[in-house]
Amino acid sequence: MSYYLDHAATTPLDPEVLNAMMPYLTDLYANPSSLHDQGIFIRKKINETRESVAKAFHVSTSGVVFTSGGTEATNLALLGYAKAHPEKKHILTTTIEHHATTHTVEALEHLGYDIDFIPVDQEGFIVVDQFKKLIRHDTLLVSIIWGNNEIGTIQDVKVLGQIAHEHGAVFHVDAVQMAGQTIIDLSQLPIDMMTISAHKFYGPKGIGALILNQGITIQPILYGGQHEKGLRSGTENVSGIIGLAKALELARSRVNSYCKELLSIHDAYRKLLKKVIPEIEFNGPKDSTKRLSSILSLSLPNVSSTELQYALNRKGIYVSTGSACLSNEIKGSHVLEAIKRDSSYATLRLSFGTKSELKDIPQICQTIKEIYEDLRDY
Ligand SMILES: Cc1ncc(COP(=O)(O)O)c(C=O)c1O
């Protein structure tokens, strides 16, 4: 018996998504750039699919650029916008970004850009006064993680985007953990560029998109056959594109019931864990409306997080110590450091989704308690 509590790392492919993809992995294999009937059929399908994704986010079809995932979409947003607008050289981001952003701004720093990191408070919220102090007349862009992948904090993108715009900067959000858990209407939000990734909402791995709002221009970072209107060359991942759109459609149709279910699972874990391990502390927002219900970050004193994770793994309970990308690094999490989490505590991330069930919670919490008691140093 195993329990998958790592949905923030990736989600299982929805069978309906697989069904939608299947013809494009088998019979409909033609290259959409080919000028014969089979190729033209696939090209038409991609165009229709792009339209459906554009409609979902209320942008024009030219505002949907399919990429190999969230990492590439963020690279394209930041590097591609900087390339297209060389006049300003200051970039603002936060101290709690995913590495897709932190390492991209690091690369921009090597190219001569000035980078500042907006601090967050202990719940992971951007300190707005600090943001206002750091933003400058030459700030080119502001890049912010909407829903944090380690502690679940949801930023107020309406307020933050407005501040960016008031200062003439464009606003990019990493919506990788948000998409699938909320309906996003970019005609109503001050978001200029948005990163999404299908494998976080029951779509396939290796496909994502950069969504561009009206009037935003970027330059490519990959060169070749001028696919995606020249913004992302490379033969299209046809089945991936179909899968992303299907997963998005399903996520949108189920969003209310899915979020309700996640909230009840999250609350049940929180309550029971606190009851069985009184010394436990939770990271991220206290207000349940300002955090992702899919993520529960918890900290425990006098124990090592890797030992805890390994022991849980042996019992078939699959969790992360921080974000999945961090798990083979020795270095601690920059997000936990940014929220000033006491580093003598061990932190685990439990993340919920369709593989989580209310009925498993008592057993899992009891196992976490027993393992913790067994491993901790008094
Ligand atoms: C917040 C966030 N941004 C970006 C990414 C990168 O997405 P991908 O795995 O599609 O490259 C992830 C994946 O873990 C993420 O959680």
The ligand as an SDF file (V2000), in Angstrom:
LIG
                    3D

 16 16  0  0  0  0  0  0  0  0999 V2000
    6.0610   27.0640   -9.1330 C   0  0  0  0  0  0  0  0  0  0  0  0
    6.7360   26.3010  -10.2090 C   0  0  0  0  0  0  0  0  0  0  0  0
    7.2650   26.9640  -11.2510 N   0  0  0  0  0  0  0  0  0  0  0  0
    7.8640   26.3210  -12.2740 C   0  0  0  0  0  0  0  0  0  0  0  0
    7.9830   24.9560  -12.2750 C   0  0  0  0  0  0  0  0  0  0  0  0
    8.6790   24.2720  -13.4220 C   0  0  0  0  0  0  0  0  0  0  0  0
    7.7500   23.6470  -14.2530 O   0  0  0  0  0  0  0  0  0  0  0  0
    8.2010   22.4230  -15.2000 P   0  0  0  0  0  0  0  0  0  0  0  0
    8.3840   21.2430  -14.3210 O   0  0  0  0  0  0  0  0  0  0  0  0
    7.0310   22.2370  -16.1460 O   0  0  0  0  0  0  0  0  0  0  0  0
    9.4240   22.8480  -15.9200 O   0  0  0  0  0  0  0  0  0  0  0  0
    7.4820   24.2140  -11.1890 C   0  0  0  0  0  0  0  0  0  0  0  0
    7.6570   22.7370  -11.1150 C   0  0  0  0  0  0  0  0  0  0  0  0
    7.9100   22.1910  -10.0720 O   0  0  0  0  0  0  0  0  0  0  0  0
    6.8210   24.9120  -10.1350 C   0  0  0  0  0  0  0  0  0  0  0  0
    6.3190   24.2630   -9.0860 O   0  0  0  0  0  0  0  0  0  0  0  0
  1  2  1  0
  2  3  1  0
  2 15  2  0
  3  4  2  0
  4  5  1  0
  5  6  1  0
  5 12  2  0
  6  7  1  0
  7  8  1  0
  8  9  2  0
  8 10  1  0
  8 11  1  0
 12 13  1  0
 12 15  1  0
 13 14  2  0
 15 16  1  0
M  END
$$$$
